[in-house]
Amino acid sequence: MSNSEYTVIIPFFNEEKTLETAVTNLVNENFASEIILVNDGSVDTSNEIALRLVRKYKYIKLIESEHNKGKGHALNLGINESSKEYIGILDADLEYSPNDLKNLFQEIHENNLDIACGSRFIGDQKRKNLYVRTFLANKFLSILFSIIHRKKVTDIATCLKVFRKNVLKSIELKENGFSIEVELLAKTLARSNKFIEIPINYSARSYEDGKKIKFTDGFKYIYAIVKYNFSSNK
């Protein structure tokens, strides 16, 4: 597949332990022609690592936010700078595989789709879930989203997504935090039914290792699921 049309956005906040490995793994897959790193106000050495990667690879860009405003804000910054036909998202925490992201790009490109998401709840890929409550919460939120939005989505909280640029840039994103995952799907699915989910691998990290999403974010997800069901918010 051609890699001339693919942007990958990697938002990060205090990921000095994993950022270089995450980017190197992505580079080694050899499919992204534009990688946009977005520093969401890190206070560790993440930014120095990102600058080193920018110097090493000419197709990597770095956007710096002075303050930590959340994943949604970081993604907005990256989307605004994206120049390729397809835009994908990859976290810097090593929970997701860049090879799976490559497969998402291939699916959306070859099948003329607008939205492609990785799902941790279909197929029989290798998965490591550390917290039962998180697993069950994600299942519940996905069912709730599917019922309210009348679109079947098995993994609403997945952080592995690819969009056609014109669909993604046709919406206005407002969420600054993790609820951006709900907003992204609610608003793009309201514009296009050309959507697919494919099975992906997953290796959850612990809170001790830097996992950032919290129990309270689940309630924010529920609010966003209901909020973005109204056409006036889309």
C-alpha positions in Angstrom: 0.0 0.0 0.0 1.1 3.6 -0.6 2.3 5.5 2.4 2.2 8.9 0.7 -1.3 9.8 2.2 -0.9 8.8 5.8 -0.6 11.1 8.9 -0.2 9.7 12.4 -0.8 11.9 15.4 0.8 10.9 18.7 -0.3 13.0 21.6 1.8 12.7 24.8 2.0 13.9 28.3 4.9 12.8 30.6 5.8 9.7 28.5 9.6 9.7 28.8 9.6 6.0 29.5 7.7 5.0 26.3 7.7 7.8 23.8 10.9 6.9 21.9 10.0 3.2 21.7 6.5 4.0 20.5 7.7 6.3 17.8 10.6 4.0 16.7 8.1 1.1 16.5 5.9 3.2 14.3 8.8 4.3 12.1 9.9 0.7 11.7 6.4 -0.2 10.3 7.3 2.1 7.4 3.8 3.3 6.4 3.4 6.8 7.8 4.6 9.7 5.6 3.9 12.3 8.3 4.1 11.8 12.0 3.0 14.6 14.3 4.0 14.5 17.9 2.0 16.8 20.2 3.5 17.6 23.6 0.6 18.3 25.9 2.6 20.3 28.5 4.9 17.5 29.7 7.1 18.4 32.7 9.5 15.4 32.3 12.1 14.8 29.6 9.5 13.8 26.9 9.9 17.0 25.0 13.7 16.5 24.7 13.1 13.0 23.4 10.6 14.3 20.9 13.1 17.0 19.7 15.7 14.3 19.2 13.3 12.3 17.1 12.4 15.3 15.0 16.1 15.9 14.3 16.5 12.2 13.3 13.5 11.8 11.0 12.6 14.6 8.6 8.9 13.6 8.4 8.3 14.0 12.1 6.9 17.3 13.4 6.6 18.5 17.0 3.8 20.7 18.3 4.2 22.0 21.8 1.5 23.1 24.2 2.7 25.2 27.1 0.2 23.8 29.5 -1.4 20.4 30.0 -4.9 20.7 28.6 -5.8 17.1 27.8 -5.8 14.6 25.0 -8.6 16.3 23.1 -6.8 19.6 23.0 -3.6 17.8 21.8 -5.4 16.0 19.1 -7.0 19.2 17.8 -3.6 20.7 17.5 -2.4 17.7 15.5 -5.4 17.6 13.3 -5.0 21.2 12.4 -1.5 20.6 11.2 -2.2 17.3 9.3 -1.7 17.5 5.6 -2.3 13.9 4.3 -5.5 12.3 3.0 -5.9 9.9 6.0 -5.3 10.7 9.7 -4.6 8.1 12.3 -4.1 8.3 16.1 -1.7 6.3 18.1 -1.0 6.8 21.9 2.6 6.9 23.1 2.0 4.4 26.0 2.7 1.2 24.1 -0.8 -0.2 24.8 -1.5 -0.4 21.1 0.4 -1.8 18.2 1.5 0.4 15.2 1.1 -2.8 13.1 -2.6 -2.8 13.9 -2.7 0.9 13.0 -1.1 0.0 9.6 -3.9 -2.5 9.0 -6.5 0.2 9.8 -5.0 2.5 7.2 -5.0 -0.3 4.7 -8.6 -1.1 5.4 -9.8 2.5 5.1 -7.8 3.2 2.0 -8.4 0.0 0.0 -12.1 -0.2 0.8 -12.9 3.5 0.3 -14.1 4.1 3.9 -14.2 7.2 6.0 -13.7 5.8 9.5 -11.8 2.8 10.7 -11.3 1.8 14.4 -9.5 -1.0 16.2 -11.6 -3.0 18.6 -10.4 -4.9 21.6 -13.7 -6.9 21.8 -13.9 -8.7 18.5 -11.6 -11.4 17.1 -9.1 -13.4 19.0 -6.0 -11.2 19.0 -3.6 -11.1 21.9 -4.9 -8.9 24.7 -3.8 -8.2 28.3 -6.4 -6.5 30.5 -5.2 -5.6 34.0 -8.4 -4.2 35.4 -11.8 -6.0 35.3 -13.7 -2.9 36.1 -12.1 -1.1 33.1 -12.9 -4.0 30.8 -16.6 -4.1 31.9 -16.9 -0.3 31.8 -15.7 -0.2 28.3 -18.1 -2.9 27.2 -21.0 -1.0 28.9 -20.1 2.3 27.4 -19.9 0.8 23.9 -23.3 -0.8 24.3 -24.7 2.5 25.6 -23.2 4.4 22.7 -24.6 1.9 20.2 -28.1 2.1 21.6 -28.2 5.9 21.9 -26.5 6.7 18.5 -28.1 3.7 16.7 -24.7 2.8 15.3 -23.1 -0.5 16.4 -19.6 0.2 17.9 -18.0 -2.6 19.9 -15.2 -0.4 21.4 -16.1 3.2 21.9 -13.0 3.9 24.0 -10.4 2.5 21.6 -7.5 4.8 21.1 -6.6 3.4 17.7 -8.6 5.2 15.0 -8.1 6.4 11.4 -10.2 9.0 9.5 -10.4 10.4 6.0 -9.2 13.9 6.4 -12.2 15.7 4.8 -14.6 13.9 7.2 -12.5 14.7 10.3 -11.9 18.3 9.4 -15.6 18.9 8.6 -16.4 18.7 12.4 -15.6 21.0 15.2 -14.1 19.2 18.2 -14.8 20.7 21.6 -13.6 18.1 24.2 -10.2 18.6 25.8 -10.1 15.4 27.8 -10.5 11.7 27.2 -14.1 12.2 26.1 -12.7 13.2 22.8 -12.9 9.5 21.9 -16.7 9.7 22.2 -17.0 13.0 20.4 -14.8 11.9 17.5 -17.0 8.8 16.7 -20.3 10.5 17.4 -19.6 13.4 15.1 -17.9 11.5 12.3 -20.5 8.7 12.3 -23.2 11.3 12.1 -21.7 12.3 8.7 -20.7 8.9 7.3 -21.7 5.3 7.4 -18.6 4.2 5.7 -17.2 2.7 8.9 -15.4 -0.5 9.9 -14.0 -2.0 13.1 -11.2 -4.6 13.0 -9.7 -6.7 15.8 -6.5 -5.4 17.4 -4.0 -6.5 20.0 -3.9 -4.7 23.3 -1.5 -4.7 26.3 -2.8 -2.6 29.1 -0.4 -0.7 31.4 -1.0 -0.2 35.1 -1.5 3.1 36.9 1.9 2.5 38.5 3.4 2.5 35.0 1.6 5.8 34.1 -1.9 4.9 33.0 -3.8 8.2 33.1 -7.5 7.6 32.5 -9.5 7.6 35.8 -12.7 6.2 37.1 -14.4 9.6 36.9 -13.7 9.7 33.2 -16.3 7.0 32.8 -19.0 9.4 33.9 -17.7 12.0 31.5 -18.0 9.4 28.7 -21.6 8.8 29.6 -22.3 12.5 29.6 -20.6 12.9 26.2 -22.5 9.9 24.7 -25.8 11.6 25.6 -24.6 15.1 24.8 -23.4 14.4 21.3 -26.5 12.4 20.4 -28.3 15.7 19.7 -27.9 17.0 16.2 -27.3 20.5 17.4 -24.1 19.3 19.0 -22.9 17.6 15.9 
